[in-house]
Amino acid sequence: MMSRVWCVFGLVPIMVGLAAILGWLTGVSILVQYSPDIIPIAFNAAVCFLLIGFAFLFSMLPNVFTQKIQAVLSSLVLVLAILSLSEDLFNIDLHIDQLFMKFWIKTDYSLHPGRMSPNAAINFIFSSLVLIYLPYGNKKSIGIGIDILIFLIFIISVLGLSGYLMQLEFLYGWYSYTRMALASAICFLSLSIGLWAVWHSMEGWKNLYRGHEETKIILLSSAIMLCIAIAVTLANFSSIVSQENNEIRNLFLKYIQNGDEIFMQDINRGINQINAEHSNPQWIKALAYGKPKTPNSIDLGQQLLKKMIATTSFVGASLYDSDGKEIVSAGKFVQQPGISIFKKISSGLLNIVWEN
């Protein structure tokens, strides 16, 4: 009965791997990438999940034939994972990332399309080694190694899953390498629990701690304490990161608000200068709004605009009459200005230009 329950933990990677493979083959992106914000499962990783899932199920049928199949499937996963990890470690391209399937999903999360993440590759290596050596767990050194590897698979998968839940990218993405997919973290967590259950039901594990019950209790307690410590550390770190993000966001919003105020003050300063001159009868007569322009009026208008430009961040300005005809302009008019706006003034329109 219990073996049927543990089968579920092996079915999870099989179902996820099979769904992802079908998604890659049929072009159904939702089977590969459940959301545009979530990292897709690489085709090679999906194949490995399918193989490792079946290897796990065969490990629950302890006979010579199933052990051979289990060893073959695990060895295939081991070779593929080692080759993938080697690409990242030695910065080489072995041309296996898109060997079986061309990477057609557009994503910014991977510098190497089709390559599984290094933390996923490491977990595949650990999982395959556990399944290969499970039949030989009666040997003390192998039994201890199996215990350690299963625990490491569990820790890496929990860290990856926690990274998604707490939005801490560095937990599921190492350096600039491909990030671990959310589905991969879930599959590895399920696989680690299943491997732990199978291993702890075998004679090898029972013999490993037979007569050393206190050692088993110490190790189990240490593992639980370590998990609690990791959880508390991640929770505290997540809280600190969240506070820092809020502070940065508030500072940025304040900076934008101050920038807007300075920008509007700049515009109003220029407009006030123009409107102040409009109250000068000599200026009104010289510009002769609505009348033919004279060299004197153009020169006076340019002087006024240049004066305004000198005291603001504008690079160019133009005055228009009430009919929208340009009266005078001054400054620099770029082909593609950063900002160009029109503001209504007392006697027409003012067009002001910023280069950046």
Residue pairs with C-beta under 8 A, 6 or more apart in sequence:
2 197
2 201
3 60
6 60
6 194
6 197
6 198
7 57
7 60
8 190
8 194
9 56
9 190
9 191
9 193
9 194
9 197
10 53
10 54
10 56
10 57
10 60
10 191
10 194
11 53
11 57
12 53
12 186
12 187
12 190
12 191
13 49
13 50
13 52
13 53
13 56
13 187
13 188
13 190
13 191
14 49
14 50
14 53
14 54
14 57
16 41
16 46
16 49
16 183
16 186
16 187
17 45
17 46
17 47
17 48
17 49
17 50
17 51
17 53
17 187
18 46
18 50
19 31
20 31
20 32
20 41
20 43
20 45
20 46
20 49
20 183
21 43
21 46
21 47
21 50
22 28
22 31
23 29
23 30
23 31
23 32
24 32
24 43
24 46
24 101
25 101
27 104
29 40
29 105
32 40
32 41
32 46
32 105
33 39
33 40
33 41
33 105
33 107
34 182
34 183
38 181
38 182
39 107
39 109
39 110
39 178
39 179
39 180
39 181
39 182
40 105
40 107
40 181
41 49
41 181
41 183
41 184
42 97
42 103
42 114
42 115
42 116
42 117
42 178
42 181
43 98
43 100
43 101
43 103
43 114
44 80
44 84
44 96
44 97
44 99
44 100
44 114
44 115
44 116
45 116
45 117
45 120
45 124
45 181
45 184
47 80
47 100
48 77
48 80
48 81
48 116
48 124
49 184
49 187
51 73
51 74
51 76
51 77
52 73
52 74
52 77
52 124
52 127
52 128
52 131
52 191
53 191
54 73
55 69
55 70
55 73
55 74
55 77
55 128
55 131
56 131
56 191
56 194
56 195
56 198
58 66
58 67
58 69
58 70
58 73
59 66
59 70
59 131
59 134
59 198
60 198
62 135
67 135
70 131
70 132
70 134
70 135
71 131
71 132
73 131
74 127
74 128
74 129
74 131
74 132
75 128
75 132
77 124
77 127
77 128
78 124
78 125
78 128
78 129
78 132
80 96
80 124
81 116
81 121
81 122
81 124
81 125
81 128
82 121
82 125
83 94
83 96
84 96
84 97
84 115
84 116
84 118
84 121
85 118
85 121
85 122
85 125
86 92
86 94
87 93
87 94
87 96
87 97
87 112
87 115
88 115
88 118
88 121
88 177
89 118
93 112
97 103
97 112
97 113
97 114
97 115
98 113
98 114
101 114
102 114
103 113
103 114
107 113
109 173
109 178
109 179
110 178
110 179
111 176
111 177
111 178
112 177
112 178
115 178
116 124
116 178
116 184
117 172
117 173
117 174
117 177
117 178
117 179
117 180
117 181
117 184
118 174
118 177
118 178
119 156
119 160
119 172
119 174
119 180
120 180
120 181
120 184
120 188
122 156
123 153
123 156
123 157
123 188
126 149
126 150
126 152
126 153
127 149
127 153
127 188
127 191
127 192
127 195
129 145
129 149
130 146
130 149
130 150
130 153
130 195
130 199
131 195
133 142
133 145
133 146
134 146
134 198
134 199
134 202
134 204
136 142
136 204
137 143
137 146
137 199
137 202
137 203
137 204
137 205
137 208
138 203
138 204
138 207
139 204
140 208
142 204
143 204
143 205
143 207
143 208
144 208
146 199
146 204
147 199
147 205
147 208
147 219
150 192
150 195
150 196
150 199
151 223
153 188
153 191
153 192
153 195
154 189
154 192
154 193
154 196
155 227
155 230
156 188
157 185
157 186
157 188
157 189
157 191
157 192
158 189
158 227
158 230
159 171
159 172
159 230
159 234
160 171
160 172
160 180
160 182
160 184
160 185
160 188
161 172
161 182
161 185
161 186
161 189
162 168
162 171
162 231
162 234
163 169
163 170
163 171
163 172
163 173
163 185
164 172
164 182
164 185
166 234
166 235
166 238
167 238
168 234
168 237
168 238
168 241
169 179
171 234
172 179
172 180
172 182
172 185
173 179
173 180
199 205
209 215
209 216
266 312
266 313
266 314
267 312
267 341
267 343
267 352
269 311
269 312
270 308
270 311
270 312
270 314
270 317
270 350
270 352
271 343
271 345
271 350
273 304
273 307
273 308
273 311
274 304
274 308
274 319
274 345
274 350
275 345
275 346
277 283
277 304
278 284
278 345
278 346
278 347
283 300
283 304
284 347
286 294
286 296
286 297
286 300
286 301
287 293
287 297
287 300
287 301
287 319
287 327
287 328
288 294
288 297
289 321
289 322
289 327
289 347
289 348
290 321
290 322
290 323
293 327
293 328
297 327
297 328
298 328
301 319
301 327
301 328
301 330
302 328
302 329
302 330
305 317
305 318
305 319
305 328
305 329
305 330
305 331
306 330
306 331
308 314
308 317
309 315
309 316
309 317
309 330
309 331
312 352
313 354
314 331
314 352
314 353
314 354
315 331
315 332
315 333
315 334
315 337
315 353
315 354
315 355
316 329
316 330
316 331
316 332
316 333
316 334
316 337
316 352
316 353
317 329
317 330
317 331
317 350
317 351
317 352
317 353
318 326
318 328
318 329
318 330
318 350
318 351
319 326
319 327
319 328
319 329
319 348
319 349
319 350
319 351
320 326
320 327
320 348
320 349
320 350
320 351
321 327
321 347
321 348
322 347
322 348
324 349
327 348
331 353
332 353
332 355
333 353
334 353
334 355
337 353
337 354
337 355
338 354
338 355
338 356
339 353
339 354
340 351
340 352
340 353
340 354
341 351
341 352
342 349
342 350
342 351
343 349
343 350
343 352
344 350
